[in-house]
Amino acid sequence: MKSGVSDLPLHIGCAAGFSGDRVDAAVPVVRTLIRLGGPAVLIFETLAERTLALAQLARRADPESGYEPLLPELLAPVLGDCLAHGIRVVSNFGQANPRAAARRILRLARESGLRAPRVAVVEGDDVSGPAQREALSAALGEAGRDLPIVSANAYLGAEPIAAALRAGAEIVVTGRVADPSLTLGPLMAHHGWAPDDWDRLARGTMAGHLLECGAQVTGGYFADPGFKDVPGMADLGFPIAAVDAQGDCTVTKADASGGCVTPATVKEQLLYELHDPAAYLTPDVVADITAATVHEVGPDAVRLQGVRGHPRPATLKVNAFFASGWLAEGEISYAGRGAEARARLAAQILRERLAGLGQLRVDLIGVASVFADDAGRWLAEQPPGAARDLRLRVALNAPDRADAERLTREVTALYTCGPAGGGGVRTGLRQRLGTRSCLLPRETVHASFAFVEDRA
C-alpha cells in the first residue's frame, strides 16, 4: 500500500463484529488470507454506541484503559503471521483511548518476541474540547444545553485510515469511525481511489457493510431453524471479501468452517440497518443500492455489483455522552405452582419499597421482558397466567449511588422477606452514561493520524 496503486483485488477478512465477539475467529481467517496470497487486510470491528459509553467510563477510572478489553486475546494469536505475511490490521480497538490501545499492541508484540510493528492511530473523533464546544452546544440544542457532557465523538471516515496505510502503517487503530470505513480506508490506499470517486467509494462502503458485523453475513444472525437452516453453527466461519479496482466484491468465508455465504445471507446483511436503500449516509459517501445485483458465483461465494454513490453529507454524526446516574439490577427466580403470582407479588413489593428513588423497570422473563416497556404498562396489561418457571428482573436508574444500591439490598432481602420460594439472586451496580446524537458541520471536525512508538 505504501508503494502505490494496485489493480490486484484486495482481500479483506473480518475477525470480529462487535466488542465481546469470539476470540478464535482470526486464526482461520488469517490462514485463508495467507493461502489466497496477494495483498490482504484483517479488520476487527469492536465498537458500538454502548461500547463507546462503557469505554469512556473505563478511561475515566484509569487513563490507560478505555480501549477494547479483549484486544490481546483477539490479536495475539495472529499478530506474528500478519507481520510475517504483510497482512495489515485495521481496527477500532482504540474506542475511547486509541493511543493506549496502540501502546498495548506494541507491548503485546514485545511480549510475544516479535519485532515492533508500525502502529498508527487515527485521531480527531473527540469533539468535546474547547475548539468545538460552541458548535457542539449549538448542535445539541436547548435540550442538551445543561447536560453534564463527559465526551462527544464524531463518526470519522476512511481518509485518515488510508493516509496512515499509505505512510507505511502495518496496524491502524481508530476510535469512533463509521464501521464500513474500516474496509474503505484500505481499499482507498490499495486501489488509489480519490475521495470524490463516489461510485467506487460507495461500492467499497457496501463491501465494508457486508463485513462489519462478522458472522452475520456467513449465516450467524441469519439462522432460524426449520426456516433458514445453517450448517456448522458451532464453528461459524467469518467473512472475507475480495474487492477489485472498480469496487465490486465477492464475499466468501474462512476455509473449512461452518456457516454459509448465499445470496440470501448477503441480501439480509446488505439491508441491515439501512434506513434508505437509495441513500445510505456515511462520512465518506452516500451509497445507493437500488440498482445493485447479488448473485452466487460458487460454493459460499457471492458477488455484489452495481452499487452507486453520491456526494458525501456536509455533516458528521456525533454521539455526546453525559453522566446519567447509576444503574442497579437484580434478578430472582420463582418456580412451581403459583410461580407467576409470587413473582408478580415480589415485583409489587419492590415497586412500593423503591418508590421515588428513580426510574424502575420490572420484567418477568418468560411472561414479559423483550416486549415490555420501562413504565411497566405492557406487563400490567398481560393477564395473570400460570407460568411455572420464570425469573423476575428489576432495574433502577437513580441519580445517586446510595439510592441505586437500595435495589440490590431489596432484591437480596426477598430471600426471606418473601414471597415464598425465591432463589438464585444476582445483583449488579454500575455508573451510567446517557447518549444524545447530533450533527456537526464537517469542517469543525479535524481528523488526522500519528505513529505511536514503543516506550520500552
Secondary structure as GFF3:
##gff-version 3
##sequence-region A 1 456
A	DSSP	beta_strand	10	14	.	.	.	ID=ss1
A	DSSP	alpha_helix	26	36	.	.	.	ID=ss2
A	DSSP	beta_strand	40	44	.	.	.	ID=ss3
A	DSSP	alpha_helix	49	61	.	.	.	ID=ss4
A	DSSP	alpha_helix	71	85	.	.	.	ID=ss5
A	DSSP	beta_strand	88	91	.	.	.	ID=ss6
A	DSSP	alpha_helix	98	111	.	.	.	ID=ss7
A	DSSP	beta_strand	119	123	.	.	.	ID=ss8
A	DSSP	alpha_helix	130	140	.	.	.	ID=ss9
A	DSSP	three_ten_helix	142	144	.	.	.	ID=ss10
A	DSSP	beta_strand	149	154	.	.	.	ID=ss11
A	DSSP	alpha_helix	159	166	.	.	.	ID=ss12
A	DSSP	beta_strand	171	173	.	.	.	ID=ss13
A	DSSP	alpha_helix	181	191	.	.	.	ID=ss14
A	DSSP	alpha_helix	198	211	.	.	.	ID=ss15
A	DSSP	three_ten_helix	214	216	.	.	.	ID=ss16
A	DSSP	three_ten_helix	233	235	.	.	.	ID=ss17
A	DSSP	beta_strand	239	243	.	.	.	ID=ss18
A	DSSP	beta_strand	249	253	.	.	.	ID=ss19
A	DSSP	alpha_helix	263	271	.	.	.	ID=ss20
A	DSSP	beta_strand	280	281	.	.	.	ID=ss21
A	DSSP	beta_strand	286	288	.	.	.	ID=ss22
A	DSSP	beta_strand	293	298	.	.	.	ID=ss23
A	DSSP	beta_strand	301	305	.	.	.	ID=ss24
A	DSSP	beta_strand	308	310	.	.	.	ID=ss25
A	DSSP	beta_strand	315	335	.	.	.	ID=ss26
A	DSSP	alpha_helix	339	353	.	.	.	ID=ss27
A	DSSP	beta_strand	359	365	.	.	.	ID=ss28
A	DSSP	alpha_helix	377	381	.	.	.	ID=ss29
A	DSSP	beta_strand	389	398	.	.	.	ID=ss30
A	DSSP	alpha_helix	401	417	.	.	.	ID=ss31
A	DSSP	beta_strand	423	441	.	.	.	ID=ss32
A	DSSP	three_ten_helix	442	444	.	.	.	ID=ss33
A	DSSP	beta_strand	448	452	.	.	.	ID=ss34
###
